[in-house]
Every structure is written in C-alpha cells, then in structure tokens.
Amino acid sequence: MFKLENTEIPYLPVLPRRPLPIVIIGAGGIVNDAHLPAYRKAGFEVVGITNRTRARAEKLAAAWSIPHVYDSVADAVAHAPADAVYDITIMPEQFVETLNQLPDGAGVLIQKPMGDYFWQSQEILEVCRRKNLVAAINCQLRFAPYVAAAREMLRQGLIGELYDMEVRVTLETPWELFPHVMVHPRLEIQYHSIHYIDLIRSFLGEPNRVLAKTLRHPAKALSSSRSTILFDYGDTMHTVINTNHDHSFGPENQESFIKWEGTKGAIKARMGLLMNYPHGMPDKFEYCIMHEGEKPVWHTVALEGSWFPDAFMGTMGSLMRYKNGETDILPTSVKDVIKTMAVVEAAYASSDGKQ
C-alpha cells in the first residue's frame, strides 16, 4: 500500500489463508508467461498439468518443477487432490467439453474470453450451474496493481464523483506471437478490448447501450485491429475505449493508458506491458487531487508489481478465498462475466449495424 492525503491505499491482491492445490489444463504461452510466475510468487502449489500435446506439458513441468504430467483431463481429475482447483487455459471452443469432465462442485478458473460467441457463453454458464462448479473467468486486468489502486482511491472519494473513464491503446501489436488467436474472425474486441469492457463494467456496472465500430487494416489479413467503443451511462458519464494495434511508426507517439477523471481529481495509469510487447515498458501511476486555491499538481507513485504476472495472483487468489469461505465475493464469477460477454456481443451488433 501507499499513503495519500493521510490515508492508506492498499492495492496488492489479498491472498488466501489456505492456498489450494492447482491442476492446470493447457500448456500455452500464457501459462509460462503469467500463470506459473504468478503462482510461484504467491506461493501457490501447482500439483499437475495436462495438455493435448503431452510434450508441451512435460516441457513446462520440467521448467517449473510441476510433479505430475497427466495424459488427459480425465487422468488429471482421477489423480488430483479432492480440494484441487482447476486452471483451464485452452481455447474457448474446448471449455464445455472440459468442464463436463470436472468433479461436481470443483473450483475452476477459466481463461477469458468466456466463449467466442454469446451462445457459447450461455452454454458455459449452464454447465457451471448444472455441475455446481465454483467457476470464475480469468479477467485479470481488474487485479492489476494500478487498477486496484485507482479503485481504492475512488472508493475513498479522493477524486470525487467519477465522470470520465477512458482507455486508449495506440501501438504495434505482434499478433504473430498468438497464432491461434490472430486468425480469429472476432479478433480485436473478443480477444483484446474485452479486457477493457470487463474493466469498465467492474467500475460502472451495466451500460444503457453500446456504440462500436471495429475495423481491419487494408494491408493485413487480420479480421480487425482497431476499435472504438462508446458506452452510454447517462448524461454526465463519458466512457470510451479507443484501440489501434497498427501504429508501426516507432515508440515516440505510442500510448497505452487508463484514465479516470472526477470532480476532485484524476488518475492516469500507463499499461507498460502492451508497449514494445513482449518486452514491455515500465508502468506509470499518476494522480492529481485538486485543492481549492491551489494549482493542479500531478504526483507519481511507484507501485509494486504489474499486470503480468501479479494480476493473475488476484484472479486465482479470489477463487481460492471464495472456495475456502474466506470471502463471500467472487469478483469474476461466470454469473458476472457473462454480462461482460453480453456487452461484447452488443458491441459487435453495433459494429455490424444491427442495433
């Protein structure tokens, strides 16, 4: 935490008093880059891993000292501890089949998005309800340190009434690093801006409506790489997402930030992870609190951690705490995130001229 205006601002994720053993289903790059580093940092035990291509699971197991590699989901379930939580990191079209194989009542963290289309989201929700799974979606941006700090400052009223929230991303994204994702017919919103849609919902709730347009680059085969999404939250709240993944003109004018403006002050957080990806740049957390008769002054706070891997401690930690009965709140539950998927679907409908 840090101190501001004589008050403390906690922002690090609250970890479970009793961590539960983790079984990972899937062995893609995100597991190596974010899940496993986060779990090691948090002190969570990964007891086993499985993947359709066993060699990939064996490689990660060797690199991260995971004791068991399973041949299949069924094999993993058969040998997992009774209180294990399952971390599903496969592609969305495999979610329903995989969830059906988990023990009834199990804890499960499902990689976002919650399906590629809203009908898939509904299927996933139905399976989780039928099997009584304690299920959450890995919408981890909610737990990034700069987001948690901003949320606490807003909760304490330090910047007054929020009236403007903006996300802007202008940079060059190397989509070729994600070969299974870059070919998707709903690339930009479904696999990138969904982070920001979910984030905005976590601050503001459900919008009255959404206006959106997602666009392709004339010289690229990608289905989309730029989007503008405008949210209707009434007559005073301005909320917009602007993304441009085609800015290939050097770092000088790249941008990657979230900004909150209120009646008493403002907060701006640079998401350094996305810039010069995958190497990234440092995050930056700034705030300005207005005092009557004084000129506005911006202050910078060095926060511990970043989106990757630290926010992943938050999503898994919140699932474990809920499963343990340490909290009655599961922030990214499937019941909540299906509302994010409904907004995503509305954005596509708007972009296609269907609303």
C-alpha atoms as a printed R data frame, in Angstrom:
    type eleno elety resid chain resno       x       y       z
1   ATOM     1    CA   MET     A     1   0.000   0.000   0.000
2   ATOM     2    CA   PHE     A     2   0.965   3.661  -0.181
3   ATOM     3    CA   LYS     A     3  -0.131   6.749   1.720
4   ATOM     4    CA   LEU     A     4  -2.058   9.568   0.096
5   ATOM     5    CA   GLU     A     5  -3.837  12.515   1.688
6   ATOM     6    CA   ASN     A     6  -3.177  10.987   5.126
7   ATOM     7    CA   THR     A     7  -4.936   7.772   4.160
8   ATOM     8    CA   GLU     A     8  -3.629   4.337   3.162
9   ATOM     9    CA   ILE     A     9  -4.254   2.950  -0.325
10  ATOM    10    CA   PRO     A    10  -3.981  -0.862  -0.391
11  ATOM    11    CA   TYR     A    11  -3.633  -2.284  -3.904
12  ATOM    12    CA   LEU     A    12  -1.921  -5.684  -3.693
13  ATOM    13    CA   PRO     A    13  -4.144  -8.782  -4.068
14  ATOM    14    CA   VAL     A    14  -5.408 -10.421  -0.887
15  ATOM    15    CA   LEU     A    15  -4.100 -13.990  -0.869
16  ATOM    16    CA   PRO     A    16  -5.904 -16.973   0.663
17  ATOM    17    CA   ARG     A    17  -5.012 -18.038   4.168
18  ATOM    18    CA   ARG     A    18  -5.079 -21.641   2.937
19  ATOM    19    CA   PRO     A    19  -3.944 -21.942  -0.688
20  ATOM    20    CA   LEU     A    20  -5.452 -24.864  -2.591
21  ATOM    21    CA   PRO     A    21  -3.542 -27.188  -4.958
22  ATOM    22    CA   ILE     A    22  -3.787 -26.241  -8.640
23  ATOM    23    CA   VAL     A    23  -4.166 -28.505 -11.673
24  ATOM    24    CA   ILE     A    24  -3.537 -26.730 -14.987
25  ATOM    25    CA   ILE     A    25  -5.346 -27.833 -18.143
26  ATOM    26    CA   GLY     A    26  -3.458 -26.408 -21.107
27  ATOM    27    CA   ALA     A    27   0.190 -25.516 -21.690
28  ATOM    28    CA   GLY     A    28   0.169 -22.449 -23.928
29  ATOM    29    CA   GLY     A    29   2.445 -19.437 -23.758
30  ATOM    30    CA   ILE     A    30   0.248 -17.561 -21.280
31  ATOM    31    CA   VAL     A    31   0.765 -20.365 -18.743
32  ATOM    32    CA   ASN     A    32   4.537 -19.963 -18.902
33  ATOM    33    CA   ASP     A    33   4.492 -16.167 -19.104
34  ATOM    34    CA   ALA     A    34   1.864 -15.311 -16.486
35  ATOM    35    CA   HIS     A    35   0.094 -18.159 -14.670
36  ATOM    36    CA   LEU     A    36   3.109 -20.055 -13.398
37  ATOM    37    CA   PRO     A    37   5.181 -16.965 -12.468
38  ATOM    38    CA   ALA     A    38   2.176 -15.594 -10.566
39  ATOM    39    CA   TYR     A    39   1.534 -18.828  -8.710
40  ATOM    40    CA   ARG     A    40   5.177 -19.171  -7.728
41  ATOM    41    CA   LYS     A    41   5.242 -15.579  -6.476
42  ATOM    42    CA   ALA     A    42   2.048 -16.144  -4.479
43  ATOM    43    CA   GLY     A    43   3.285 -19.431  -3.018
44  ATOM    44    CA   PHE     A    44   0.551 -21.483  -4.704
45  ATOM    45    CA   GLU     A    45   1.301 -25.157  -5.365
46  ATOM    46    CA   VAL     A    46   0.775 -26.485  -8.891
47  ATOM    47    CA   VAL     A    47   0.462 -30.250  -8.469
48  ATOM    48    CA   GLY     A    48  -0.083 -31.254 -12.091
49  ATOM    49    CA   ILE     A    49  -0.604 -30.230 -15.699
50  ATOM    50    CA   THR     A    50  -2.128 -31.768 -18.826
51  ATOM    51    CA   ASN     A    51  -2.203 -30.737 -22.472
52  ATOM    52    CA   ARG     A    52  -3.407 -32.326 -25.703
53  ATOM    53    CA   THR     A    53   0.223 -32.348 -26.849
54  ATOM    54    CA   ARG     A    54   1.866 -34.048 -23.862
55  ATOM    55    CA   ALA     A    55   5.353 -32.834 -24.795
56  ATOM    56    CA   ARG     A    56   4.332 -29.221 -24.166
57  ATOM    57    CA   ALA     A    57   3.059 -30.112 -20.697
58  ATOM    58    CA   GLU     A    58   6.251 -32.041 -19.970
59  ATOM    59    CA   LYS     A    59   8.362 -29.050 -21.008
60  ATOM    60    CA   LEU     A    60   6.531 -26.719 -18.608
61  ATOM    61    CA   ALA     A    61   6.571 -29.321 -15.854
62  ATOM    62    CA   ALA     A    62  10.336 -29.611 -16.136
63  ATOM    63    CA   ALA     A    63  10.854 -25.836 -16.224
64  ATOM    64    CA   TRP     A    64   8.569 -25.121 -13.252
65  ATOM    65    CA   SER     A    65   9.062 -28.263 -11.136
66  ATOM    66    CA   ILE     A    66   5.473 -29.464 -11.541
67  ATOM    67    CA   PRO     A    67   5.448 -33.004 -10.135
68  ATOM    68    CA   HIS     A    68   2.780 -34.629 -12.326
69  ATOM    69    CA   VAL     A    69   2.005 -34.602 -16.051
70  ATOM    70    CA   TYR     A    70  -1.349 -36.183 -16.894
71  ATOM    71    CA   ASP     A    71  -2.327 -37.848 -20.165
72  ATOM    72    CA   SER     A    72  -5.777 -36.275 -20.312
73  ATOM    73    CA   VAL     A    73  -8.335 -34.233 -18.397
74  ATOM    74    CA   ALA     A    74  -9.899 -37.466 -17.152
75  ATOM    75    CA   ASP     A    75  -6.492 -38.659 -15.925
76  ATOM    76    CA   ALA     A    76  -5.902 -35.318 -14.184
77  ATOM    77    CA   VAL     A    77  -9.269 -35.479 -12.417
78  ATOM    78    CA   ALA     A    78  -8.675 -39.086 -11.372
79  ATOM    79    CA   HIS     A    79  -5.368 -38.239  -9.691
80  ATOM    80    CA   ALA     A    80  -5.977 -34.687  -8.455
81  ATOM    81    CA   PRO     A    81  -6.391 -33.907  -4.742
82  ATOM    82    CA   ALA     A    82 -10.028 -33.675  -3.670
83  ATOM    83    CA   ASP     A    83  -9.714 -29.947  -2.948
84  ATOM    84    CA   ALA     A    84  -7.848 -29.064  -6.166
85  ATOM    85    CA   VAL     A    85  -8.822 -26.050  -8.227
86  ATOM    86    CA   TYR     A    86  -8.583 -26.379 -11.990
87  ATOM    87    CA   ASP     A    87  -6.951 -23.689 -14.150
88  ATOM    88    CA   ILE     A    88  -8.316 -24.045 -17.707
89  ATOM    89    CA   THR     A    89  -6.106 -22.274 -20.270
90  ATOM    90    CA   ILE     A    90  -7.272 -23.861 -23.531
91  ATOM    91    CA   MET     A    91  -9.224 -22.282 -26.413
92  ATOM    92    CA   PRO     A    92 -12.883 -21.387 -25.754
93  ATOM    93    CA   GLU     A    93 -14.398 -23.998 -28.075
94  ATOM    94    CA   GLN     A    94 -12.983 -26.690 -25.748
95  ATOM    95    CA   PHE     A    95 -14.398 -25.233 -22.500
96  ATOM    96    CA   VAL     A    96 -17.749 -27.066 -22.356
97  ATOM    97    CA   GLU     A    97 -16.231 -30.476 -23.089
98  ATOM    98    CA   THR     A    98 -13.581 -29.887 -20.418
99  ATOM    99    CA   LEU     A    99 -15.931 -28.500 -17.765
100 ATOM   100    CA   ASN     A   100 -18.182 -31.537 -18.162
101 ATOM   101    CA   GLN     A   101 -15.275 -33.751 -17.069
102 ATOM   102    CA   LEU     A   102 -14.536 -31.881 -13.818
103 ATOM   103    CA   PRO     A   103 -15.871 -33.096 -10.465
104 ATOM   104    CA   ASP     A   104 -19.183 -31.569  -9.415
105 ATOM   105    CA   GLY     A   105 -18.622 -28.654  -7.048
106 ATOM   106    CA   ALA     A   106 -14.974 -28.152  -8.069
107 ATOM   107    CA   GLY     A   107 -13.310 -24.757  -8.157
108 ATOM   108    CA   VAL     A   108 -12.279 -23.694 -11.660
109 ATOM   109    CA   LEU     A   109 -10.620 -20.627 -13.190
110 ATOM   110    CA   ILE     A   110 -11.420 -20.358 -16.905
111 ATOM   111    CA   GLN     A   111  -9.258 -18.336 -19.288
112 ATOM   112    CA   LYS     A   112 -11.043 -15.420 -20.934
113 ATOM   113    CA   PRO     A   113 -12.972 -14.968 -23.149
114 ATOM   114    CA   MET     A   114 -15.991 -16.844 -21.810
115 ATOM   115    CA   GLY     A   115 -16.684 -18.309 -25.240
116 ATOM   116    CA   ASP     A   116 -16.198 -16.871 -28.715
117 ATOM   117    CA   TYR     A   117 -19.894 -16.066 -29.170
118 ATOM   118    CA   PHE     A   118 -22.631 -15.288 -26.665
119 ATOM   119    CA   TRP     A   119 -24.370 -18.616 -27.238
120 ATOM   120    CA   GLN     A   120 -21.149 -20.309 -26.123
121 ATOM   121    CA   SER     A   121 -21.051 -18.081 -23.032
122 ATOM   122    CA   GLN     A   122 -24.553 -19.262 -22.175
123 ATOM   123    CA   GLU     A   123 -23.527 -22.895 -22.644
124 ATOM   124    CA   ILE     A   124 -20.545 -22.414 -20.315
125 ATOM   125    CA   LEU     A   125 -22.758 -20.800 -17.676
126 ATOM   126    CA   GLU     A   126 -25.283 -23.642 -17.951
127 ATOM   127    CA   VAL     A   127 -22.602 -26.332 -17.448
128 ATOM   128    CA   CYS     A   128 -21.198 -24.494 -14.423
129 ATOM   129    CA   ARG     A   129 -24.670 -24.212 -12.890
130 ATOM   130    CA   ARG     A   130 -25.591 -27.834 -13.588
131 ATOM   131    CA   LYS     A   131 -22.366 -29.145 -12.070
132 ATOM   132    CA   ASN     A   132 -22.423 -26.602  -9.223
133 ATOM   133    CA   LEU     A   133 -18.897 -25.500 -10.133
134 ATOM   134    CA   VAL     A   134 -17.300 -22.629  -8.247
135 ATOM   135    CA   ALA     A   135 -16.322 -21.002 -11.518
136 ATOM   136    CA   ALA     A   136 -14.602 -17.722 -12.342
137 ATOM   137    CA   ILE     A   137 -13.231 -16.231 -15.567
138 ATOM   138    CA   ASN     A   138  -9.623 -15.050 -15.637
139 ATOM   139    CA   CYS     A   139 -10.421 -11.360 -16.266
140 ATOM   140    CA   GLN     A   140  -7.220 -10.396 -14.523
141 ATOM   141    CA   LEU     A   141  -6.921  -6.728 -15.539
142 ATOM   142    CA   ARG     A   142  -9.315  -5.977 -12.668
143 ATOM   143    CA   PHE     A   143  -6.498  -7.032 -10.320
144 ATOM   144    CA   ALA     A   144  -3.602  -5.131 -11.922
145 ATOM   145    CA   PRO     A   145  -1.887  -3.005  -9.235
146 ATOM   146    CA   TYR     A   146  -2.690   0.330 -10.917
147 ATOM   147    CA   VAL     A   147  -6.348  -0.670 -11.324
148 ATOM   148    CA   ALA     A   148  -6.631  -1.775  -7.701
149 ATOM   149    CA   ALA     A   149  -5.040   1.476  -6.530
150 ATOM   150    CA   ALA     A   150  -7.420   3.568  -8.650
151 ATOM   151    CA   ARG     A   151 -10.400   1.569  -7.395
152 ATOM   152    CA   GLU     A   152  -9.429   2.202  -3.773
153 ATOM   153    CA   MET     A   153  -8.900   5.921  -4.384
154 ATOM   154    CA   LEU     A   154 -12.357   6.123  -5.932
155 ATOM   155    CA   ARG     A   155 -13.870   4.116  -3.079
156 ATOM   156    CA   GLN     A   156 -12.442   6.610  -0.617
157 ATOM   157    CA   GLY     A   157 -13.804   9.540  -2.625
158 ATOM   158    CA   LEU     A   158 -10.370  11.044  -3.213
159 ATOM   159    CA   ILE     A   159 -11.097  12.210  -6.769
160 ATOM   160    CA   GLY     A   160 -14.766  12.936  -6.149
161 ATOM   161    CA   GLU     A   161 -17.556  11.801  -8.446
162 ATOM   162    CA   LEU     A   162 -16.276   9.913 -11.481
163 ATOM   163    CA   TYR     A   163 -17.487  11.486 -14.735
164 ATOM   164    CA   ASP     A   164 -14.975  10.283 -17.349
165 ATOM   165    CA   MET     A   165 -13.214   6.960 -17.951
166 ATOM   166    CA   GLU     A   166 -11.038   6.385 -20.986
167 ATOM   167    CA   VAL     A   167  -8.877   3.544 -22.264
168 ATOM   168    CA   ARG     A   168  -6.512   4.325 -25.122
169 ATOM   169    CA   VAL     A   169  -4.126   1.920 -26.822
170 ATOM   170    CA   THR     A   170  -2.038   3.137 -29.784
171 ATOM   171    CA   LEU     A   171   0.845   0.793 -30.537
172 ATOM   172    CA   GLU     A   172   2.055  -2.100 -32.692
173 ATOM   173    CA   THR     A   173   0.873  -5.497 -31.506
174 ATOM   174    CA   PRO     A   174   2.843  -8.541 -32.775
175 ATOM   175    CA   TRP     A   175  -0.200 -10.747 -33.385
176 ATOM   176    CA   GLU     A   176   2.067 -13.399 -34.885
177 ATOM   177    CA   LEU     A   177   3.034 -14.356 -31.333
178 ATOM   178    CA   PHE     A   178  -0.532 -15.660 -30.936
179 ATOM   179    CA   PRO     A   179  -1.055 -17.895 -33.991
180 ATOM   180    CA   HIS     A   180  -4.269 -19.496 -32.686
181 ATOM   181    CA   VAL     A   181  -5.745 -16.085 -31.881
182 ATOM   182    CA   MET     A   182  -4.661 -13.951 -34.859
183 ATOM   183    CA   VAL     A   183  -6.833 -15.964 -37.280
184 ATOM   184    CA   HIS     A   184  -9.999 -15.383 -35.240
185 ATOM   185    CA   PRO     A   185 -12.918 -13.718 -37.076
186 ATOM   186    CA   ARG     A   186 -13.583 -11.560 -33.998
187 ATOM   187    CA   LEU     A   187 -10.018 -10.642 -33.146
188 ATOM   188    CA   GLU     A   188  -9.786  -7.170 -31.632
189 ATOM   189    CA   ILE     A   189 -12.799  -6.834 -29.348
190 ATOM   190    CA   GLN     A   190 -13.169 -10.520 -28.480
191 ATOM   191    CA   TYR     A   191  -9.512 -11.055 -27.599
192 ATOM   192    CA   HIS     A   192  -8.227  -7.635 -26.581
193 ATOM   193    CA   SER     A   193 -10.753  -4.890 -25.885
194 ATOM   194    CA   ILE     A   194 -12.760  -7.404 -23.872
195 ATOM   195    CA   HIS     A   195 -10.255  -6.652 -21.083
196 ATOM   196    CA   TYR     A   196 -11.332  -3.019 -21.052
197 ATOM   197    CA   ILE     A   197 -15.043  -3.766 -21.415
198 ATOM   198    CA   ASP     A   198 -14.832  -6.005 -18.366
199 ATOM   199    CA   LEU     A   199 -12.779  -3.388 -16.512
200 ATOM   200    CA   ILE     A   200 -15.280  -0.620 -17.220
201 ATOM   201    CA   ARG     A   201 -18.167  -2.839 -16.082
202 ATOM   202    CA   SER     A   202 -16.304  -3.519 -12.826
203 ATOM   203    CA   PHE     A   203 -16.255   0.239 -12.117
204 ATOM   204    CA   LEU     A   204 -19.530   1.434 -13.614
205 ATOM   205    CA   GLY     A   205 -21.879  -1.536 -13.874
206 ATOM   206    CA   GLU     A   206 -24.086  -2.214 -16.886
207 ATOM   207    CA   PRO     A   207 -24.289   0.410 -19.658
208 ATOM   208    CA   ASN     A   208 -27.624   1.502 -21.086
209 ATOM   209    CA   ARG     A   209 -26.306   0.784 -24.580
210 ATOM   210    CA   VAL     A   210 -23.070   0.495 -26.554
211 ATOM   211    CA   LEU     A   211 -21.970   2.097 -29.813
212 ATOM   212    CA   ALA     A   212 -18.974   0.483 -31.503
213 ATOM   213    CA   LYS     A   213 -17.007   0.051 -34.680
214 ATOM   214    CA   THR     A   214 -14.189  -2.459 -35.141
215 ATOM   215    CA   LEU     A   215 -12.018  -2.218 -38.238
216 ATOM   216    CA   ARG     A   216  -9.426  -4.086 -40.259
217 ATOM   217    CA   HIS     A   217  -6.149  -2.763 -41.695
218 ATOM   218    CA   PRO     A   218  -6.162  -2.540 -45.507
219 ATOM   219    CA   ALA     A   219  -2.807  -4.307 -45.851
220 ATOM   220    CA   LYS     A   220  -3.265  -7.024 -43.233
221 ATOM   221    CA   ALA     A   221  -5.149 -10.330 -43.231
222 ATOM   222    CA   LEU     A   222  -6.392  -9.810 -39.661
223 ATOM   223    CA   SER     A   223 -10.163  -9.649 -39.182
224 ATOM   224    CA   SER     A   224  -9.824  -6.467 -37.078
225 ATOM   225    CA   SER     A   225  -7.090  -4.493 -35.370
226 ATOM   226    CA   ARG     A   226  -8.677  -1.173 -34.334
227 ATOM   227    CA   SER     A   227 -11.848  -0.429 -32.388
228 ATOM   228    CA   THR     A   228 -13.791   2.436 -30.862
229 ATOM   229    CA   ILE     A   229 -16.400   1.565 -28.229
230 ATOM   230    CA   LEU     A   230 -18.588   4.223 -26.634
231 ATOM   231    CA   PHE     A   231 -20.684   3.395 -23.567
232 ATOM   232    CA   ASP     A   232 -23.936   5.094 -22.595
233 ATOM   233    CA   TYR     A   233 -24.019   5.639 -18.832
234 ATOM   234    CA   GLY     A   234 -26.303   8.651 -18.868
235 ATOM   235    CA   ASP     A   235 -25.838  12.388 -19.326
236 ATOM   236    CA   THR     A   236 -22.627  13.022 -17.346
237 ATOM   237    CA   MET     A   237 -20.516   9.835 -17.543
238 ATOM   238    CA   HIS     A   238 -18.263   9.754 -20.625
239 ATOM   239    CA   THR     A   239 -16.730   6.334 -21.221
240 ATOM   240    CA   VAL     A   240 -14.768   5.287 -24.297
241 ATOM   241    CA   ILE     A   241 -12.279   2.666 -25.492
242 ATOM   242    CA   ASN     A   242 -10.005   3.525 -28.428
243 ATOM   243    CA   THR     A   243  -7.565   0.882 -29.662
244 ATOM   244    CA   ASN     A   244  -5.141   0.973 -32.580
245 ATOM   245    CA   HIS     A   245  -2.795  -2.023 -32.887
246 ATOM   246    CA   ASP     A   246  -1.404  -0.805 -36.240
247 ATOM   247    CA   HIS     A   247   0.762   2.103 -35.046
248 ATOM   248    CA   SER     A   248   4.051   0.882 -36.557
249 ATOM   249    CA   PHE     A   249   5.788   4.261 -36.514
250 ATOM   250    CA   GLY     A   250   8.158   3.861 -33.601
251 ATOM   251    CA   PRO     A   251   7.689   4.404 -29.872
252 ATOM   252    CA   GLU     A   252   7.558   8.209 -29.799
253 ATOM   253    CA   ASN     A   253   3.766   8.506 -30.061
254 ATOM   254    CA   GLN     A   254   2.661   5.150 -28.732
255 ATOM   255    CA   GLU     A   255   0.099   5.225 -25.925
256 ATOM   256    CA   SER     A   256  -1.327   2.652 -23.546
257 ATOM   257    CA   PHE     A   257  -3.298   4.022 -20.627
258 ATOM   258    CA   ILE     A   258  -6.428   4.036 -18.491
259 ATOM   259    CA   LYS     A   259  -7.644   7.418 -17.221
260 ATOM   260    CA   TRP     A   260 -10.229   8.238 -14.600
261 ATOM   261    CA   GLU     A   261 -11.439  11.847 -14.119
262 ATOM   262    CA   GLY     A   262 -13.575  13.006 -11.199
263 ATOM   263    CA   THR     A   263 -14.936  16.212  -9.739
264 ATOM   264    CA   LYS     A   264 -11.987  16.487  -7.318
265 ATOM   265    CA   GLY     A   265  -9.117  14.952  -9.268
266 ATOM   266    CA   ALA     A   266  -7.861  12.484 -11.852
267 ATOM   267    CA   ILE     A   267  -5.828   9.275 -12.159
268 ATOM   268    CA   LYS     A   268  -3.825   8.024 -15.123
269 ATOM   269    CA   ALA     A   269  -2.206   4.595 -15.365
270 ATOM   270    CA   ARG     A   270   0.187   3.604 -18.126
271 ATOM   271    CA   MET     A   271  -0.097  -0.092 -19.057
272 ATOM   272    CA   GLY     A   272   3.546  -0.615 -19.891
273 ATOM   273    CA   LEU     A   273   3.116  -4.321 -20.619
274 ATOM   274    CA   LEU     A   274   1.494  -3.655 -24.006
275 ATOM   275    CA   MET     A   275   4.216  -1.326 -25.277
276 ATOM   276    CA   ASN     A   276   7.146  -2.901 -27.121
277 ATOM   277    CA   TYR     A   277   5.442  -6.248 -26.479
278 ATOM   278    CA   PRO     A   278   6.510  -8.811 -25.312
279 ATOM   279    CA   HIS     A   279   9.359  -6.927 -23.605
280 ATOM   280    CA   GLY     A   280   7.146  -4.139 -22.317
281 ATOM   281    CA   MET     A   281   7.924  -0.804 -20.707
282 ATOM   282    CA   PRO     A   282   7.574   0.355 -17.107
283 ATOM   283    CA   ASP     A   283   4.095   1.082 -15.811
284 ATOM   284    CA   LYS     A   284   3.346   4.566 -14.529
285 ATOM   285    CA   PHE     A   285   0.722   5.563 -11.950
286 ATOM   286    CA   GLU     A   286  -0.110   9.255 -11.647
287 ATOM   287    CA   TYR     A   287  -2.772  11.198  -9.812
288 ATOM   288    CA   CYS     A   288  -3.873  14.790  -9.330
289 ATOM   289    CA   ILE     A   289  -6.088  15.861  -6.439
290 ATOM   290    CA   MET     A   290  -7.463  19.373  -6.565
291 ATOM   291    CA   HIS     A   291  -7.323  21.695  -3.549
292 ATOM   292    CA   GLU     A   292  -9.203  24.965  -3.540
293 ATOM   293    CA   GLY     A   293  -6.985  27.911  -4.361
294 ATOM   294    CA   GLU     A   294  -4.054  25.744  -5.474
295 ATOM   295    CA   LYS     A   295  -2.773  24.920  -8.937
296 ATOM   296    CA   PRO     A   296  -3.206  21.297 -10.046
297 ATOM   297    CA   VAL     A   297  -0.139  19.143  -9.407
298 ATOM   298    CA   TRP     A   298   0.392  15.616 -10.704
299 ATOM   299    CA   HIS     A   299   2.153  13.068  -8.487
300 ATOM   300    CA   THR     A   300   3.707   9.741  -9.485
301 ATOM   301    CA   VAL     A   301   3.659   6.655  -7.254
302 ATOM   302    CA   ALA     A   302   5.905   3.640  -7.852
303 ATOM   303    CA   LEU     A   303   3.628   0.636  -7.417
304 ATOM   304    CA   GLU     A   304   4.832  -2.893  -6.765
305 ATOM   305    CA   GLY     A   305   4.073  -5.444  -9.480
306 ATOM   306    CA   SER     A   306   2.314  -5.181 -12.837
307 ATOM   307    CA   TRP     A   307  -0.494  -6.707 -14.935
308 ATOM   308    CA   PHE     A   308   1.688  -9.725 -15.785
309 ATOM   309    CA   PRO     A   309   2.120 -11.737 -13.656
310 ATOM   310    CA   ASP     A   310   0.800 -10.062 -10.498
311 ATOM   311    CA   ALA     A   311  -2.841  -9.649 -11.535
312 ATOM   312    CA   PHE     A   312  -3.035 -13.417 -12.049
313 ATOM   313    CA   MET     A   313  -2.451 -13.841  -8.326
314 ATOM   314    CA   GLY     A   314  -5.631 -11.846  -7.834
315 ATOM   315    CA   THR     A   315  -7.934 -13.941 -10.024
316 ATOM   316    CA   MET     A   316  -6.722 -17.284  -8.681
317 ATOM   317    CA   GLY     A   317  -6.433 -15.960  -5.124
318 ATOM   318    CA   SER     A   318 -10.011 -14.658  -5.140
319 ATOM   319    CA   LEU     A   319 -11.257 -18.049  -6.354
320 ATOM   320    CA   MET     A   320  -9.383 -19.874  -3.597
321 ATOM   321    CA   ARG     A   321 -10.618 -17.458  -0.935
322 ATOM   322    CA   TYR     A   322 -14.217 -17.885  -2.090
323 ATOM   323    CA   LYS     A   323 -13.876 -21.676  -2.247
324 ATOM   324    CA   ASN     A   324 -12.453 -21.647   1.302
325 ATOM   325    CA   GLY     A   325 -15.267 -19.487   2.631
326 ATOM   326    CA   GLU     A   326 -12.806 -16.671   3.432
327 ATOM   327    CA   THR     A   327 -14.962 -14.238   1.428
328 ATOM   328    CA   ASP     A   328 -18.479 -14.193   0.030
329 ATOM   329    CA   ILE     A   329 -17.446 -12.241  -3.078
330 ATOM   330    CA   LEU     A   330 -16.174 -13.870  -6.279
331 ATOM   331    CA   PRO     A   331 -15.495 -10.809  -8.482
332 ATOM   332    CA   THR     A   332 -15.075 -12.539 -11.851
333 ATOM   333    CA   SER     A   333 -17.648 -15.306 -11.397
334 ATOM   334    CA   VAL     A   334 -19.240 -16.745 -14.531
335 ATOM   335    CA   LYS     A   335 -22.513 -15.126 -13.382
336 ATOM   336    CA   ASP     A   336 -20.824 -11.717 -13.514
337 ATOM   337    CA   VAL     A   337 -18.630 -12.122 -16.591
338 ATOM   338    CA   ILE     A   338 -21.490 -13.338 -18.784
339 ATOM   339    CA   LYS     A   339 -22.627  -9.705 -18.538
340 ATOM   340    CA   THR     A   340 -19.255  -8.674 -19.997
341 ATOM   341    CA   MET     A   341 -19.887 -11.115 -22.829
342 ATOM   342    CA   ALA     A   342 -23.317  -9.565 -23.403
343 ATOM   343    CA   VAL     A   343 -21.652  -6.141 -23.807
344 ATOM   344    CA   VAL     A   344 -19.084  -7.665 -26.197
345 ATOM   345    CA   GLU     A   345 -21.949  -9.103 -28.244
346 ATOM   346    CA   ALA     A   346 -23.711  -5.732 -28.243
347 ATOM   347    CA   ALA     A   347 -20.503  -4.074 -29.476
348 ATOM   348    CA   TYR     A   348 -20.329  -6.470 -32.427
349 ATOM   349    CA   ALA     A   349 -24.020  -5.937 -33.173
350 ATOM   350    CA   SER     A   350 -23.418  -2.179 -33.208
351 ATOM   351    CA   SER     A   351 -20.345  -2.509 -35.410
352 ATOM   352    CA   ASP     A   352 -22.301  -4.673 -37.851
353 ATOM   353    CA   GLY     A   353 -25.113  -2.104 -37.975
354 ATOM   354    CA   LYS     A   354 -27.603  -4.414 -36.261
355 ATOM   355    CA   GLN     A   355 -28.555  -2.008 -33.487
